[in-house]
Amino acid sequence: MNHKPRRGVEPTAPPPPPPTHPLLARAYPSSLIEWEGSVYALLPAAPPTPKLLAVLGDTTDLARHESDRCEKGLALCPLTPENLAVLRQRLPWLRPGLLGLHAAIGCGDRLGLATPGHVRAVRKTTVLPIFAQQSVRENVRTGRTPRQVIDDATWGLLQEGWSEPWGADADHLKTPEDIEPFAAAGFTFYTIDPGAHVDNEAHGADVSVLLDKWQALPWSELRDTPAAMEARYLDRTVSAEAYEMHFDRTRLYRAAGKYGRALVHVARMYDALQRRLGKFEVEVSVDETDTPTSPLEHWFIASELRRLGVRWVSLAPRYVGRFEKGVDYIGSLTDFRRDMAIHAAIARALGPYKLSLHSGSDKFSIYPIAMRHTRGQVHLKTAGTSYLEALRTVALAEPLLFRQILALARGRYGNDRVSYHVSADSARVPTPESLADAELPSVLEQFDGREVLHVTFGSVLECLGAQLKASLNRNEELYYTTLEAHFDRHLAAFNARPPSRRK
């Protein structure tokens, strides 16, 4: 495997040593690493024996696998959280870090098996990865914990020999209580989601309603007064590069009424993070709301967060158009291009900070637009698309299991779609019995099929999760190859050099 550093990133680990023990010849080649006098490697599963960590050298504090015979000094160790904690102390690149303003991709993994495929795609680019990314909602539906999410990703990057910077995103945190399990697990990036505190009614309310909302704002928690806020914004024109925006009374009251309580919540979450952690990065997400974030509202949000002492590296507004799960952007590319240009100018004027694309999987038509207008300061979030590639793998390798998954997904879609912005009709998804084996992967090319399979992952994992994971373990190389090809498509635009700023 190629272990040369990517452009602009210094390696933190040496190239792999040649195998020095017969058992190490069985190891994943990219996992072999020699560090401070010891050799480490991952051995593939050999049922009924699972994957194992092989250590030649210092085995202090490492628990051994029950079948370990410590042959010729080689210890075989289970892939436990305790053993991984020891490795993180010895091999510093196994700990996530801060990624700053560099273009980044979040690689959500609902099954805990996708990281090797992600690594293979990312290492061919200059994009920085967040290999551990999961929301509280997804953890509930998958039955996983933040510790499991970060540990699964770490074993995966160890398997592929990743030794460069990476991050871990505690995604869509909604309450201060959500923070602790992610902080304890070592996450470095925290996405604050104040969507429940956004007043969507204010978006289209008339002046009298807006006045009531203005007067009812929690001014003490905003550390502000109505007169002071009016003095900062009222009848003021603000500029972001070539774009000008004007605050009149209606627009100010609308922005404050819509986002005022959300700002209070973000500040409260940020304060909780500061009390708990030393170094961390924050993303502010207002994308999961009913109405788009106007450029003037973006300016208001960023200005007020700065006043409240919040510091963030990326922000996810609610863009124009529709960002549905697992399918391309729905809407006018001309409108999106105009919207992104203004949002990007504001991010540079009030930051700089990155703009984030949530529900970003498979939005191939807008990636070049986002890269161009942000000048490379962009963060792409993906999650369910890796699960869909897992289902593609099953469709190719074990069609009977895929038929069971498809039937279950069609039946559960009506309930499982409730918390997602999707528009698929399960009646338009082919029934399992109507397809020949060779036709099964085509369901994943169909709009309705992708969305139905995407949002029913919780039901599938509840009923068929063990069978699905066993299938992927039996066909792991096919899964990695399929993932790599899919993420190559995602990363193509983000790996391009952004255009230089015109003088």
Summary of the structure (lengths in Angstrom):
residues: 503
radius of gyration: 24.1
end to end distance: 42.2
largest distance: 81.4
contacts: 1707
relative contact order: 0.10
helix: 49%
strand: 15%
